[in-house]
Every structure is written in structure tokens, then in C-alpha cells.
């Protein structure tokens, strides 16, 4: 399941999506997220999910995408189960096709979100993301905090897996016992992970201080973001898709 967090790790490739302006990719992320929230039918979620596959192929991150989906399948199945259970209990202990369809659409919505976020984070460097946020008016301190968190998420997943493997080699059985016992079994996992996370944050703070972070109020960068004609074209297409989707949802009663 931890492989799901690999979606936040940038993969360097030579592809049109990697060369696309990060602000346009952020707009794509926003548009697809809004459409995924506005629509809720199983067919709509399936179409959104399938629409991301060609982009994954163009970005040449197919293996990483499969790995992230494999980790997200467990969470998606839990979403389906919880929605079916809620529908069963609220429907007088009866399970209808509408409840089943809605439950699977919610699980597929989560997979669609995972796929859309994969396209963004696998093709966008933390540096480009920080520059894009600065161009949008976000203060640099917030940009740095956000991109640092994104950068360390895959490392944290790797750290957790390392601790799990180490504890299992010492005889720790995580899947043994009832649900309460299994939760307690993870306590020897959490303590080393928390300690390592605090150590990593202290190392980052010391490195920032050693490099004079905050000494200058106005920061400059050797990289600059420039919107090309193709970026403006793609951004216009995305806005048209968003407007059309909202109009169809309101006036044509598509869902």
C-alpha cells in the first residue's frame, strides 16, 4: 500500500508533459478534480480514469503509474466497502444496484484522483512547482514548506517500509490477532518512524540555516517560467472542457 505514495516522486523523462509549464499542469489538476467532484456516476468516473491513460503513456511514466495504482487499490476497495455498508445500513438492510453502482463509482473516483495526481507530480519537479506557486502570488516560505513536504513523502514511505522489514526480521508479526491487536503491533513501527522524521526535520533546518535561508527578503532564481503559445492553447482547451462539463451537469442533467 505504501507504493501509493510513489505518486509524489518526480521522474525525469523527455516528454511533452515534462516540458509543459507547471501552471498549465496545475490547471489540468484543478479541472479534472472539479469534474471528478461534480460528476458521480460510474460511467463518468470510468471516462475520467481512462482519459488519463494516454497522458501517462505520453509522459513515459507507465511503470510508476501502475505501482501507484497497485498501492491505491487497497484504499479504493475500502472506500467501496464502506459506501456499500453505509448504503446497506441506511437502506433498511437491503443492497440495491444504485448503492452498488455508487459505491464502485466512489472507489473509481479515488483511482481517478490518483491517476490525475500521478500525471502532475511524476512530471513536475519540486523546483518548478515552487516557482509556479510563487508566480501565483504564494509567499516563498509557504512554497518551500509545501514542496519540502511533497519531496519527503516518498522518502517517508521508504523509511516506513525499511522499519517494517527490520521489525519483521526480529520476529514482529503485524497480521496476527484481532483488529485491536494488529493496531498495537504497529506501535514498534511508529516510534522509530517518528524519531527518524524528527531527525530529518532537524537536519533540514540546520542545512537551511547553514545556507543562509532568510538572510535576503527578495529571492532570485536561476530558473524562470515562461508560458509558450502551446501552453496558452492547452490552458484554453482545459478551461473550455471545464465550462462545457459544468454546463452539461447543470442544463443537460448529466451526472
C-alpha positions in Angstrom: 0.0 0.0 0.0 3.0 2.3 0.6 3.7 2.2 -3.1 0.8 4.6 -3.5 3.0 7.4 -2.1 5.4 6.9 -5.0 3.0 9.2 -6.9 4.7 12.2 -5.3 8.2 11.3 -6.5 9.3 13.2 -9.7 10.6 11.0 -12.6 12.8 12.7 -15.1 11.8 11.9 -18.7 12.0 13.6 -22.0 8.3 14.0 -22.8 5.9 16.8 -23.9 4.2 16.7 -20.4 7.5 17.2 -18.7 8.2 20.3 -20.8 4.7 21.7 -20.2 4.5 24.7 -17.9 3.7 23.6 -14.4 0.9 26.2 -14.1 -0.8 24.5 -17.0 -0.4 21.1 -15.3 -1.8 22.6 -12.1 -4.8 23.9 -14.1 -5.3 20.4 -15.5 -5.2 19.0 -12.0 -7.8 21.6 -10.9 -10.1 21.0 -13.9 -10.0 17.2 -13.5 -10.6 17.4 -9.8 -13.6 19.7 -10.2 -15.1 17.4 -12.9 -14.5 14.4 -10.7 -16.4 16.1 -7.9 -19.2 17.5 -10.0 -19.9 14.1 -11.6 -20.5 10.9 -9.6 -21.9 8.2 -12.0 -19.9 5.1 -12.6 -19.7 5.8 -16.3 -18.3 9.4 -15.7 -15.7 8.1 -13.3 -14.6 5.5 -15.8 -14.3 8.0 -18.6 -12.2 10.3 -16.4 -9.9 7.5 -15.4 -9.5 6.2 -18.9 -8.8 9.7 -20.2 -5.6 9.8 -18.1 -4.1 6.7 -19.6 -2.9 8.3 -22.9 -1.3 11.1 -20.9 0.5 8.6 -18.8 1.8 6.9 -22.0 3.0 10.3 -23.4 4.7 11.1 -20.1 6.6 7.7 -20.2 5.8 7.0 -16.5 3.6 3.9 -17.1 5.5 1.7 -14.6 5.4 4.3 -11.8 1.7 4.8 -12.5 0.9 1.1 -12.3 2.9 1.0 -9.0 0.9 3.8 -7.5 -2.4 2.3 -8.6 -1.4 -1.0 -7.1 -1.0 0.7 -3.8 -4.2 2.7 -4.2 -6.3 -0.4 -4.9 -6.5 -1.3 -1.2 -7.8 2.2 -0.2 -10.2 2.1 -3.2 -11.6 -1.2 -2.1 -12.0 0.1 1.4 -14.0 3.1 0.0 -16.2 0.7 -1.9 -16.8 -1.5 1.1 -17.6 1.5 3.5 -20.0 3.0 1.0 -21.8 -0.3 0.4 -22.0 -0.9 4.1 -23.4 2.6 4.7 -26.0 2.1 1.9 -26.9 -1.3 3.3 -27.5 0.0 6.8 -29.3 3.2 5.7 -31.5 1.3 3.2 -33.2 -1.0 5.7 -30.6 -3.8 5.5 -31.1 -4.1 1.7 -28.5 -3.7 -1.0 -29.7 -2.2 -4.3 -28.0 -1.7 -7.6 -27.9 2.0 -7.1 -26.0 1.6 -3.9 -23.5 -0.8 -5.5 -23.1 1.5 -8.5 -22.5 4.5 -6.3 -20.0 2.6 -4.1 -17.9 1.5 -7.1 -18.1 5.0 -8.6 -16.6 6.4 -5.3 -13.8 3.8 -5.5 -13.2 4.6 -9.1 -13.2 8.3 -8.3 -10.3 7.7 -5.9 -8.4 5.9 -8.6 -9.1 8.7 -11.0 -7.7 11.2 -8.5 -4.7 9.0 -8.0 -4.1 8.9 -11.7 -4.5 12.7 -12.2 -2.2 13.4 -9.3 0.3 10.9 -10.8 0.4 12.9 -14.0 1.1 16.1 -12.2 3.7 15.0 -9.6 5.5 12.5 -11.7 6.1 15.1 -14.4 6.7 18.3 -12.3 9.9 18.9 -10.3 9.6 20.4 -6.8 11.6 23.4 -8.1 9.1 24.1 -10.9 6.2 23.6 -8.5 7.7 26.2 -6.1 8.3 28.7 -9.0 4.7 28.2 -10.2 3.3 28.8 -6.8 5.4 32.0 -6.4 4.2 33.2 -9.8 0.6 32.7 -8.5 1.4 35.0 -5.6 2.1 32.5 -2.8 4.8 33.6 -0.4 8.1 31.7 -0.8 8.1 30.4 2.8 4.8 28.6 2.1 6.0 27.4 -1.2 9.2 25.9 0.3 7.2 24.2 3.1 4.8 22.7 0.7 7.4 21.4 -1.8 9.6 20.1 1.0 6.7 18.1 2.4 6.0 16.7 -1.1 9.6 15.9 -1.6 9.8 13.9 1.7 6.6 11.9 1.3 8.2 9.1 -0.8 11.2 9.1 1.5 8.9 8.7 4.4 7.2 5.7 2.7 10.6 4.1 2.1 11.6 4.8 5.7 8.4 3.1 7.0 9.0 0.0 4.7 12.6 -0.2 6.0 11.4 -0.2 9.6 8.7 -2.8 8.9 11.2 -5.1 7.3 13.6 -4.6 10.2 11.0 -5.4 12.8 9.7 -8.4 10.9 13.3 -9.8 10.8 13.2 -9.5 14.6 10.0 -11.6 14.8 7.3 -9.0 14.8 4.0 -10.3 13.3 1.8 -7.5 12.1 -1.1 -9.5 10.7 -1.6 -11.7 13.8 -4.5 -11.3 16.2 -7.7 -9.3 16.2 -8.1 -5.7 14.9 -7.0 -4.2 18.3 -4.0 -6.5 18.5 -3.0 -5.6 14.9 -3.1 -1.9 15.7 -0.9 -2.4 18.8 1.5 -4.4 16.6 2.3 -1.2 14.7 3.5 0.7 17.7 7.1 -0.6 17.3 6.8 0.7 13.7 5.6 4.2 14.6 8.2 5.1 17.2 11.3 4.7 15.0 9.5 6.4 12.1 8.6 9.4 14.3 12.2 9.6 15.6 13.6 9.4 12.1 11.2 12.1 10.9 12.2 14.5 13.7 15.9 13.8 12.9 15.3 14.5 9.3 13.5 17.8 10.0 16.4 18.9 12.3 18.9 18.1 9.6 16.9 20.1 7.1 16.6 23.1 9.5 20.4 23.0 10.1 21.1 22.8 6.4 18.8 25.8 5.7 20.5 27.8 8.4 24.0 26.9 7.1 23.0 28.2 3.7 21.7 31.5 5.0 18.0 30.9 4.5 16.0 34.0 5.2 19.0 36.3 5.0 17.6 38.1 2.0 14.0 39.3 1.8 13.9 39.3 -2.0 14.9 36.0 -3.5 16.0 35.3 -7.1 16.2 32.1 -9.1 18.4 31.0 -11.9 15.3 29.4 -13.5 12.3 31.4 -14.9 9.0 30.2 -16.1 7.6 31.4 -19.4 4.3 30.4 -20.9 4.7 29.4 -24.6 1.9 29.5 -27.2 1.3 25.8 -26.8 0.9 26.4 -23.0 -1.8 29.0 -23.6 -3.5 26.8 -26.1 -3.7 23.8 -23.8 -4.9 26.1 -20.9 -7.7 27.5 -23.1 -8.7 23.9 -24.1 -8.8 22.9 -20.4 -11.0 25.9 -19.5 -13.4 25.1 -22.3 -13.6 21.5 -21.1 -14.4 22.7 -17.6 -17.1 25.1 -18.8 -18.7 22.5 -21.0 -18.7 19.9 -18.2 -20.4 22.3 -15.8 -23.0 23.4 -18.4 -23.8 19.7 -19.2 -24.1 19.0 -15.5 -26.5 21.9 -14.9 -28.6 22.1 -18.0 -28.4 18.5 -19.5 -28.6 16.9 -16.1 -25.6 14.7 -16.8 -24.1 13.1 -13.7 
